[in-house]
Amino acid sequence: MIDISGKDITVRTATATGCVVLGEEVFEVLQQGQCPKGDVLETAKIAAINAVKATASIIPMCHTLLIEAVKVDFVTDEDTKSVFVNVKVKSSGKTGVEMEALCGASAGCLTIYDMLKYKSKDMVIREIKLMEKSGGKSGNYKRQD
């Protein structure tokens, strides 16, 4: 683990996204709210928040951070029969929150898969990526694609 004791405390944010390609049947189940396990997106939201808070337990060299805010939202795409998980994390500290946002997006996608796998196991999780970050010595970043 690197020494961050000499770094300045700054407000840091990061936004990550992931996508679950559901397919026709599974997309319909999601849209109609018919999953026997419960509310898929609400459960995925809780999973994403929990993953953000537990990142240091999952990724060995991550520092434990005080998370000040997590925002999780979902966008469904009728054309591709997909759902996008977007996670934004905010903290004031000495190290960034990119891994926390990525971990949250991953857990959100995995939860959607888990809750809907009874209907089909052909779902695909893809495009988990950092969209933007702010704060810290390295400054701001925004994905260009």
N, C-alpha and C positions, 0 to 999 in steps of 0.2 A: 504494500500500500504506500502511495507516495505521501510525502510530508506536505500538508497544505497549511501548516501553522503560520507561515509568513504571508499568506494571501489575504487580500482585503475582503471584507464582507460586502457583497453587492446583491441586489435583487436579481434573481436568475429565473428565466422561464424556458420551457421547452415544449414543443408540440410534436407529437408523433401520431402516425396513422397506420392502420392495417386494414386489410380487406378480406372478407370471407365470401367466396363465390358459392352461393347456396344451390343453385339449380332451380328449375321451375317448381317442383313439388314442395321443396323445403321453403322456398321464398313465399309460397302461398300460405304455408303453416305460420311463418313469421308474421306475415301481413294480417292474418286473421286472428292472431293471438291464441292459437289452438294447441300450444305445446303442453303436454300433460305434466311436465316438470315445473311449469309456472311461467312467469313473465320473462321471456328470454333477454330482452334488452335491459330490463331493470337488474336482472341477475348479473349480466355482463358488466353493467356499470359498477356494481358493487365489487365484482372481481377485479376490475381495472383499478379502482381506488385502493383496494387491499394490496394489489401487486405493486403499485407505486410506493406504498408505505413499507413494503417488505423487500424492496429491491436489494438492499445491502445483505439480506439473508440469502438471496438467490445468486447474485453476481459477486464472486469472491472478493474482488479488489475495490468494490464500491464503498464509499464512506456512508455512514449512517447520517441522514439529513433530517432536519426539521422541515417537514412539508407544510407550507402555509395554505395552499389551495390546489385542488384538483378539479378540473372540469372535463367531463366525459360526454360526448355526444355521438349520435349515430346518423348516418345518411344512407338511406336505401336507394338502390338504383334498379328501377324496373327493367331497363334494357338489358343489363348484364346479370340480373337476378342476384345481386350482391348487396352486402351491407358493409359500410365503412365505419370503423371505430376510430374516433379522434380523441386524443387525450392531451390536455394541456396541464402542465405542472408549474407551480410557482414556489420559490423558496428564497429566503435571504440567507446567504451563507458564503462559504469559501470555495465551493466546488459546484459544478453545474448539475442540472437535473435531466440531462438527455437520457441517461439510462433508465431513470424512473419513468419518463414518458414512454419510452420504447417498451419497457417491461409492462406498463399498464395497457398499452395497445395490444401487446401479445396476449396477455391474460384475457382481455376482453374478447379477442378473436377466438381463443381456445374455449372460452366459456360458451360462446355461441355455437361452436362446433359440438361441444359436449352435450348441450341441451337439445340439439336437433339431430344428432347422429342416429337416433332411433328411426328417423324417416329416410335417411340416406347417409352413407359413408363416403360419397363421392364429392363432398364439399372440399374446397381448396382454400387454404389460408395463404395469402400472398401480399407482397408489397408492404411489409412492415418497414417503415422508414421514418427518419427524422425529417420534419417539415421545416421547422425553424427553432432557433434558440436565441436568447439574449442574455447579456450580462457577462461578467467575468473578463479576464485578461484577453481572451481570444476574440471578444466582441460578439457581434451579431452574425447570424447565419440564416439564410432563407433559401430553401430548395428552389431551383430554377425550373424544374419540369412540371 
